């Protein structure tokens, strides 16, 4: 049974899950004239500025960049019309969505999160993963694994269309096991309002298909180009490597933070609350299905350098299906706590 070592979640930098089996039917914003009122079966009504439909959930972005992630079965009507998958068939795609935001020529690649060619950020990684097996309403604690590692993030290419290639190599070591390496290759597009994720390649030998490539249909903004205290933004909703996800980020203040690379007395402190739903990882020994989960993050960000420390707590409800002839579903609850601390920074040209 896996200990979920293949699961890589760290919004807004990277959700790294594989095998695209469940995704968006449409990333559709309602017309400007719509009321954007969602009526729930329990009688609640939710007003949103933007509503996104996925196969499993309705995501409502409300005023002030607040999030409501609703199960489809709990939604009764939208703008007075009974809700169903067919409801969305006539809705225009990409109205006011970030798919329709074109890059601005000459926007450059500098700013808050440097992505100049040759830029390198190296992080020390510490992680503890605990897995439980569910038996009805009870859970049996199965394993707790503490690992250490190293993350090397470097800007390795400058392709056309104003994008850059950011390669992240994650090396981990768990007691009694050989060192393990996972590589993420992101295409990032700098725009005047921030940095957008356009696509990703995941390379992981524990997966049935070790190399997974994804072109993201609704690119999320990972980081704004300017940060201010009190600022909020939404990362997504979007599908990345088979998993739907959406998160809300907020700049809560500025404070000093010390990491191996040095002390930064005035870093921005950013908190994130994210939802993960509906996805599958095809492993060599079986299939790992994610039902739902949450990710809480705290990031210390230094403009002109990027994240210098990231703390993340992941809570996931999953099921593992072994490929053996008698393999039966194993319901899992996984919790992972991880920390990245900057140990080296080099600004490229």
C-alpha positions in Angstrom: 0.0 0.0 0.0 1.4 3.4 -0.9 2.2 5.9 1.8 1.1 8.7 -0.5 4.7 9.6 -1.3 3.7 10.3 -4.9 1.3 13.1 -3.8 2.8 16.5 -4.3 0.6 19.4 -3.2 1.8 22.9 -2.4 -0.4 25.7 -3.6 0.2 27.9 -5.3 3.4 26.5 -6.5 2.5 23.0 -7.6 -0.2 20.3 -7.4 1.6 17.3 -8.8 -1.0 14.5 -9.2 -1.1 12.3 -12.3 -3.5 10.6 -14.7 -6.2 12.8 -16.1 -9.5 10.9 -15.6 -11.9 13.5 -14.1 -11.9 17.1 -15.2 -13.8 20.2 -16.1 -16.8 20.1 -18.3 -16.4 23.8 -18.8 -14.7 26.8 -17.2 -17.6 29.1 -17.8 -18.4 32.4 -16.3 -22.0 33.5 -16.4 -23.0 36.4 -18.6 -22.8 39.9 -17.0 -26.5 40.2 -16.8 -27.0 37.1 -14.7 -27.6 37.4 -11.0 -25.2 34.6 -10.1 -27.4 33.2 -7.3 -26.9 29.6 -6.3 -29.9 28.0 -4.4 -29.0 25.0 -2.3 -31.2 22.1 -1.5 -31.0 23.0 2.2 -32.6 26.4 1.5 -29.4 28.5 1.5 -28.7 31.0 -1.2 -25.2 32.1 -2.2 -24.4 35.1 -4.4 -21.2 34.9 -6.4 -19.2 37.1 -8.7 -18.1 34.1 -10.7 -19.4 30.5 -10.9 -17.4 27.6 -12.3 -18.8 24.1 -13.0 -16.8 20.9 -12.8 -18.0 17.3 -13.1 -18.3 16.9 -9.4 -18.6 20.4 -7.9 -19.9 23.9 -8.4 -17.2 26.5 -7.3 -18.6 29.9 -6.4 -16.2 32.9 -6.0 -18.0 35.4 -3.8 -17.3 39.1 -3.2 -13.9 39.6 -1.5 -12.4 36.5 -3.1 -14.1 34.1 -0.8 -14.8 30.6 -1.9 -17.7 28.1 -1.7 -17.0 24.6 -3.1 -20.3 22.9 -3.4 -21.1 19.2 -4.3 -23.2 19.1 -7.4 -25.9 17.1 -5.6 -26.4 19.8 -3.0 -27.2 22.5 -5.7 -30.9 23.0 -6.5 -30.9 25.9 -8.9 -28.8 28.7 -10.4 -30.4 32.0 -11.2 -33.8 30.3 -10.7 -33.2 27.5 -13.2 -33.0 23.9 -11.9 -29.4 22.8 -11.8 -28.1 19.9 -13.9 -25.2 19.2 -16.1 -27.3 20.1 -19.1 -27.8 23.6 -17.6 -24.3 24.5 -18.6 -24.5 23.3 -22.2 -25.8 26.7 -23.5 -23.5 28.8 -21.3 -20.7 30.7 -23.2 -17.2 29.5 -22.4 -14.4 31.9 -21.4 -16.7 34.9 -20.7 -14.6 37.0 -18.3 -12.4 33.9 -17.6 -8.7 34.1 -17.4 -8.5 32.1 -20.6 -9.4 35.2 -22.4 -6.6 37.4 -20.9 -3.9 37.7 -23.6 -0.3 38.2 -22.6 1.0 41.7 -23.1 4.0 42.0 -25.4 7.1 43.2 -23.6 5.7 42.5 -20.2 9.1 41.1 -19.2 10.0 38.3 -16.7 11.1 40.3 -13.7 9.0 41.4 -10.7 8.0 39.9 -7.4 8.9 36.3 -8.4 12.1 36.4 -10.5 11.9 34.0 -13.5 14.9 35.3 -15.5 16.8 32.5 -17.3 19.4 30.9 -15.0 17.6 31.8 -11.7 18.0 29.1 -9.1 16.3 28.5 -5.8 17.2 25.6 -3.6 15.2 24.5 -0.5 15.6 22.2 2.4 12.6 19.9 2.7 11.2 18.2 5.8 8.0 16.1 5.6 5.9 13.8 7.8 3.2 11.7 6.3 0.6 9.7 8.4 -1.8 7.3 6.8 -4.9 5.8 8.3 -7.2 3.0 7.0 -10.9 3.6 7.4 -13.1 0.7 8.8 -16.6 2.2 8.6 -16.6 5.1 11.0 -13.4 4.2 12.6 -9.8 4.7 11.5 -6.8 2.4 12.1 -3.5 4.3 12.1 -1.3 2.5 9.6 2.0 4.4 9.2 3.8 7.6 10.0 6.9 8.3 7.9 9.3 11.2 8.4 11.4 12.2 5.5 14.0 14.8 4.5 15.0 16.1 1.1 16.1 18.8 -1.2 14.2 20.9 -3.8 16.0 22.5 -6.7 14.0 25.1 -8.6 15.6 26.6 -11.7 14.6 28.6 -14.8 15.9 26.4 -17.6 14.3 27.7 -20.7 12.8 30.7 -22.5 10.4 29.4 -25.1 8.3 31.5 -27.5 5.1 33.3 -26.6 6.7 35.1 -23.7 6.8 32.0 -21.4 9.6 30.6 -19.3 10.3 27.0 -18.2 10.7 26.4 -14.5 12.1 23.0 -13.5 11.6 21.7 -10.0 13.5 18.6 -8.9 12.4 17.1 -5.6 14.7 14.6 -3.9 13.5 12.8 -0.8 14.9 10.2 1.6 12.8 8.1 3.9 14.3 5.7 6.5 15.1 2.3 5.0 14.4 3.4 1.5 16.6 4.6 -1.4 16.5 8.3 -2.4 13.7 9.1 -4.7 13.5 11.9 -7.3 10.4 13.6 -8.8 10.7 16.3 -11.5 8.2 19.0 -12.3 8.6 21.1 -15.4 6.3 24.1 -15.5 5.5 26.6 -18.3 5.0 30.0 -16.7 3.7 33.1 -18.5 4.5 36.4 -16.8 1.7 39.0 -17.3 1.3 42.5 -16.0 -0.9 41.2 -13.1 1.2 38.2 -12.2 2.5 34.7 -13.1 0.3 32.2 -14.8 0.7 28.4 -15.0 0.2 27.3 -18.6 1.3 23.6 -18.5 3.3 21.0 -16.6 5.2 17.8 -17.1 5.5 15.4 -14.2 8.2 12.7 -14.1 7.8 10.1 -11.4 9.0 6.5 -11.6 6.4 5.3 -9.1 3.6 6.1 -11.6 2.3 3.6 -14.1 3.1 6.1 -16.9 6.3 7.8 -15.5 6.0 10.9 -17.6 2.7 12.9 -17.5 2.1 16.0 -19.5 -0.8 18.4 -19.0 -1.9 21.5 -20.8 -4.0 23.6 -18.5 -7.2 24.9 -20.1 -7.8 27.6 -17.5 -4.4 28.9 -16.4 -4.3 29.9 -12.7 -2.4 32.9 -11.5 0.1 31.6 -9.0 1.5 34.9 -7.8 0.5 38.5 -8.3 3.3 40.8 -9.5 2.7 43.3 -6.7 1.9 42.3 -3.1 0.1 44.4 -0.5 -1.2 43.6 3.0 -4.8 42.6 3.0 -4.6 41.5 -0.7 -6.5 38.3 -1.7 -6.6 36.3 -4.9 -8.0 33.0 -6.1 -5.7 30.3 -7.6 -8.1 28.5 -10.0 -10.3 26.7 -10.2 -8.3 24.6 -12.7 -7.5 21.0 -13.5 -3.9 20.0 -13.1 -2.7 16.5 -14.0 -6.2 15.0 -13.5 -7.2 16.7 -10.3 -9.6 19.6 -9.8 -8.4 22.2 -7.3 -9.0 25.8 -6.2 -7.5 28.0 -3.5 -7.8 31.4 -1.8 -4.6 33.2 -0.9 -4.4 36.2 1.5 -1.5 38.5 2.4 -1.9 38.8 6.2 1.1 40.9 7.1 4.9 41.3 7.0 7.4 39.8 9.5 10.9 38.6 9.8 11.8 35.1 8.9 15.1 33.2 9.2 16.1 30.4 6.8 19.4 28.7 5.9 19.9 31.3 3.2 19.7 34.2 5.7 17.3 36.5 7.6 14.7 38.5 5.8 13.3 41.2 8.1 10.2 42.3 6.1 8.9 39.3 4.2 5.2 39.1 3.2 3.3 36.5 5.2 0.7 34.8 2.9 -1.9 32.2 4.1 -3.8 29.8 1.8 -6.8 27.6 2.1 -7.3 25.2 -0.8 -9.7 22.5 -1.9 -8.8 19.4 -3.9 -11.5 17.1 -5.4 -12.0 14.3 -7.9 -8.7 12.8 -9.2 -6.9 9.6 -9.9 -3.2 8.5 -9.7 -2.3 5.4 -11.7 0.5 3.8 -9.7 2.6 0.8 -10.8 0.9 -1.4 -8.1 -2.6 0.0 -8.2 -4.9 3.0 -8.5 -5.2 5.8 -5.9 -8.4 7.8 -6.1 -8.8 11.1 -4.4 -12.3 12.0 -3.2 -11.7 15.3 -1.5 -9.2 17.1 0.6 -7.9 20.4 2.0 -4.5 22.1 2.0 -3.5 24.9 4.4 -0.4 26.8 3.6 1.7 29.6 5.1 4.3 31.2 2.8 6.9 33.9 3.6 7.5 35.7 0.3 10.3 38.3 -0.4 9.7 40.4 -3.6 12.5 40.1 -6.0 13.4 36.7 -4.6 10.2 34.6 -4.2 9.1 32.2 -1.5 11.8 31.8 1.2 9.7 29.5 3.5 6.6 27.4 2.9 4.6 25.4 5.5 1.8 23.1 4.3 -0.7 20.8 5.9 -2.6 18.4 3.7 -5.6 16.3 4.6 -6.9 13.9 2.0 -9.7 11.3 1.7 -8.7 8.6 -0.8 -9.2 5.0 -1.8 -6.5 2.6 -3.0 -7.3 -0.2 -5.5 -4.5 -2.8 -5.8 -4.0 -4.3 -9.3 -3.9 -7.9 -7.8 -6.7 -10.2 -8.9 -8.3 -10.2 -5.4 -7.4 -6.5 -4.8 -10.2 -4.7 -2.9 -10.8 -1.1 -2.1 -8.8 0.3 0.8 -10.3 3.5 2.1 -7.5 5.9 3.3 -7.1 9.2 5.2 -3.8 10.8 4.6 -2.3 13.8 6.5 1.0 15.3 5.5 2.9 18.2 7.1 5.8 19.7 5.1 8.2 22.6 5.3 10.5 24.2 2.6 13.2 26.6 3.7 15.4 28.5 1.2 19.0 27.5 1.4 20.4 29.1 -1.8 19.4 31.8 -4.3 21.0 32.9 -7.5 19.4 35.5 -9.8 19.7 34.8 -13.5 20.4 37.2 -16.2 
